[in-house]
């Protein structure tokens, strides 16, 4: 099943959504926070006990390749590893450029 994405401008609203999903039994291992700012991603993911896309999700080769990529390329690559098409990854990365933070649920059917 394709991941479900919710877009947020406000970190507090995202935190409420993570809490709601957790109460419904969605594991933090299936919830990913993504923003264009690594510090914001780290801060929000840590505060809501959600995950960040890393080597486990990307695979070693993609992870190493992303170290040398521009941020937009890295984010699009991570989204493709989570199951999005190139067009979807491009659209979401553009929204990230505009300050949106994404909450990606990779197991929405749970």
Buried (B, 14 or more C-beta within 10 A) or exposed (E): EEBEBBBBEEBEBBBEBBEEBBEEEBEBEBBBBBBBEEEBBEBBBEEBEBBBBEEEBBEEEBBEBBEEEEBBBBBBBBBBBBEBEEEBBEBBBEBBEEEBBBBBBBBBEE
